Amino acid sequence: MTERVPDASAHISERMWQDKVEQVAIINGWIVDHKIPMRFNGRPFTTGKAGMPDLILIHPRGHGILYVELKTERGRLSPAQIEVASALKANGAEYYLWRPSQMHEVEERLGRWRKQ
């Protein structure tokens, strides 16, 4: 009987996932803008419009502006996040919903300009 190796990405927190994506972006030359999670009276909140993506990545050499929502493997989009994602796509924005199991796709997209 083959023992199944647990997938480490299944247990990563959203904060840790965001840190990993930001590191890959910075290594590949992207300018990173992100929401800063805060707490008020013990409750989490972020500044800005509800539903806006976690990251806005801008490449200084014209290789794109990316709007990125990050979720854990089981995380779900809120109605506000779905609304903003739809509006971004309707306006031609390059929008992504990335999960830890998609690290290969993240690395490919953020490093794509190097292959051009």
N, C-alpha and C positions, 0 to 999 in steps of 0.2 A: 504494500500500500504506500502510495506517495504522499508525503506530508506536505500540506499546503502552506506556503510561506505567506504570512500576512502582508498585505500591501500597506507600506508605511504611509502612503498618501491618504489613506482612509482616516488617519488619526491626527492629521496636521490641523492646527487652528487656522482660522482665517487671517489672523495677524501674522503668523509665521509664513503662511502662503504669500501674503502681500510682500513681506520682507524678501522672500526668494525671488519673486517676479521683479521687484524693484532692483535687486542686485543684478539680475540678468539684463535688465534694461540699461542700467548705468554702464555695465561692462561693454554693452554694444553701442554706447554713445547717445542714448536717448535722454532728453530732459524729462524729469519725472515730477508730476504734480499729483498730490494725493490728499485724501481726506485725513484729517487727524482725529482719531477717536478720542472722545473726552467723556468725563463723568460729571454729572451734576446731581447732588443729593443722592448719590449712589446709583444713579441711572445712566446708562450709556447714551450718548448722542453725538452727532456730528454737525458741523456748521454747513451752511449752504442749502440748496434746494434738495428736498427729499427725492430720492431716486437717482440722483446723479451717480455716475460710475465712480468706483473707488480710485481709479487712476486715469490721468490724461498723460499720454506719452507723446512727446514731440521730437522728431528727429531734426537736428539743426541743418542737415544737408539735404532736406527736402524728401526724405524717405517715408514721410507719413505723419499723420496725427491719429493716434489710436485712443479710443475710449474703451476702458477695460473695467468690467465688473468681475470681482473675484469672489468665489464661493468655495466652501468646503465641498466634499463629495456629496453630502446630503443637504447642503444649503439650498434654500429656495429664493427666487426673486419675489420681492414685494410687488404689489400692484403699482406703486410709484416707480419702481425700477423697470417694470415691464413697459410702462407708459413712456419713460424717458428713452429706453432702448429703441422702442418703435419710432419715436420722434427723431432720434439720431439717424437711424437707418433710412427713414423717409427723406432725410436731408443729405443722404449720400455719405454719411460718416462711416468710418471703419470702426465698428463696434464688435467687441468680443466679450463673451462670458467664459472665463477660464477657471478650471478646477485643477487640483493638484495632479490628478491622473493625466492631465494634458501637458505636462512639463515639456515633452518633446515638441509639441506644436508651438508652445510659448517660445522656446529657444529658436525654433525655425523662423517664426515670424519676426522676432526681434533681431535676429542675425541675418535675415534675408538680404538686406542691402549689401552685405559683404560679398555675396555671390554674384552681384550684378556687375 
